[in-house]
Amino acid sequence: MTARPLLRRVVVWGPLAAYLALIYFLSSRTSTPWATPYPDKLLHALEYGVLAALTARALNGTVRRPIPAGLLAFAWSLVLVYAVTDEIHQAFVPNRVSDWRDVVADAVGAAVALALLWLAGRLIFRPAAAGAGNNARAPRPLNDLARKEPT
């Protein structure tokens, strides 16, 4: 493998790997004092919303094309599996509690983030003009939308 494809894989998958490591590290701590002023379920939803977005981005390989709904569903299921394993992990950490309601908050946060990604993809990558025949559903990048066609 040459350096260019390797660099691309690092750019695409690296943020996801780093974020997974961060979640594991934080779950390994006996306490997180900086987080106590905030609602626990909100933190879970935000944490796993970011994880879901990074997972979908990595699976799609880019943010320059819309993420298919099936890929979003697959990303959500992977995030849900990680949420369950994270709660199991916390059961073995002193002063931590494993709670199924945290998994629910994680799942909701991931679903909201992925729904927002889907909606953003629909808004950014609009179909081409209706008269374009079979290619009418082809996505158009945002920078193409800003260009005016000659009249």
C-alpha positions in Angstrom: 0.0 0.0 0.0 1.3 3.4 -1.0 1.4 6.3 1.4 -1.6 8.1 -0.1 -4.3 5.4 0.5 -2.8 4.8 3.9 -3.1 8.5 4.8 -6.7 8.5 3.5 -7.5 5.5 5.8 -6.0 7.3 8.7 -7.9 10.5 8.0 -11.2 8.6 7.6 -10.9 6.1 10.4 -8.4 7.8 12.8 -10.9 10.2 14.4 -13.3 7.3 15.1 -10.5 5.2 16.6 -9.3 8.1 18.8 -12.9 8.8 20.0 -13.5 5.2 20.8 -10.2 5.2 22.9 -11.4 8.4 24.6 -14.7 6.8 25.6 -12.9 3.7 26.9 -10.5 5.9 28.9 -13.2 7.9 30.5 -15.2 4.8 31.3 -12.1 3.4 33.0 -11.9 6.3 35.4 -13.4 5.9 38.8 -14.9 9.4 38.6 -15.1 12.3 36.2 -15.5 15.4 38.4 -15.8 17.8 35.5 -18.9 16.0 34.3 -20.9 16.1 37.6 -22.5 19.6 37.1 -24.2 18.3 33.8 -27.2 16.0 33.5 -25.8 12.4 33.0 -28.2 11.4 30.3 -27.5 14.6 28.3 -23.8 13.8 28.4 -24.4 10.2 27.3 -26.6 11.4 24.4 -24.0 14.0 23.3 -21.1 11.6 23.6 -22.8 8.9 21.6 -24.2 11.4 19.1 -20.6 12.3 18.2 -19.6 8.7 18.1 -22.5 7.9 15.7 -21.5 10.8 13.4 -17.9 9.7 13.3 -18.9 6.1 12.7 -21.2 7.0 9.8 -18.5 9.2 8.3 -15.9 6.5 8.5 -18.2 3.9 7.0 -19.2 6.2 4.2 -15.5 7.0 3.6 -16.2 10.8 3.2 -18.5 13.6 3.9 -18.5 14.7 0.3 -21.5 12.5 -0.6 -24.7 11.7 1.2 -24.7 8.8 3.6 -27.2 6.1 2.5 -30.0 5.3 5.0 -28.9 1.7 5.3 -25.4 2.8 6.2 -26.8 5.2 8.9 -28.8 2.2 10.3 -25.7 0.1 10.4 -23.7 2.9 12.1 -26.5 3.2 14.7 -26.4 -0.6 15.4 -22.6 -0.5 15.8 -22.8 2.4 18.2 -25.5 0.6 20.2 -23.3 -2.5 20.5 -20.5 -0.3 21.7 -22.8 1.4 24.2 -23.8 -2.0 25.7 -20.1 -3.1 25.9 -19.2 0.2 27.5 -21.8 -0.3 30.3 -20.6 -3.9 30.8 -17.0 -2.4 31.1 -18.2 0.1 33.7 -19.6 -2.7 35.9 -16.0 -3.7 36.6 -14.7 -0.2 37.3 -14.7 0.8 41.1 -17.3 3.5 42.0 -19.0 3.2 38.5 -22.4 1.8 37.9 -23.7 0.0 34.9 -27.2 1.3 34.0 -29.4 0.2 31.1 -30.9 3.7 31.0 -27.4 5.0 29.9 -27.7 2.7 26.9 -31.1 4.2 26.1 -29.7 7.7 26.3 -26.7 6.6 24.1 -29.1 5.1 21.5 -31.3 8.2 21.5 -28.3 10.6 21.1 -26.9 8.4 18.3 -30.3 8.3 16.5 -30.7 12.1 16.7 -27.2 12.7 15.4 -27.7 10.3 12.5 -31.1 11.8 11.7 -29.5 15.2 11.5 -26.8 13.8 9.2 -29.5 12.3 7.0 -31.3 15.6 6.9 -28.2 17.5 6.2 -27.4 15.2 3.3 -30.8 15.7 1.9 -30.4 19.5 2.1 -26.8 19.7 0.8 -26.9 17.1 -1.9 -30.1 18.0 -3.7 -31.3 16.3 -6.8 -30.3 17.8 -10.1 -32.9 19.6 -12.2 -36.1 17.7 -12.9 -35.5 17.7 -16.6 -32.3 15.7 -16.3 -33.9 12.3 -17.0 -32.6 9.3 -15.1 -29.9 11.3 -13.5 -32.4 13.6 -11.7 -31.7 11.9 -8.4 -27.9 12.2 -8.6 -26.4 14.2 -5.6 -25.0 17.6 -6.2 -22.2 18.9 -3.9 -22.9 22.1 -2.0 -20.3 24.0 -4.0 -22.2 23.2 -7.2 -25.4 24.6 -5.7 -23.7 28.0 -5.2 -22.7 28.3 -8.9 -25.2 29.9 -11.2 -25.8 28.3 -14.5 -25.6 30.5 -17.6 -29.0 31.6 -18.9 
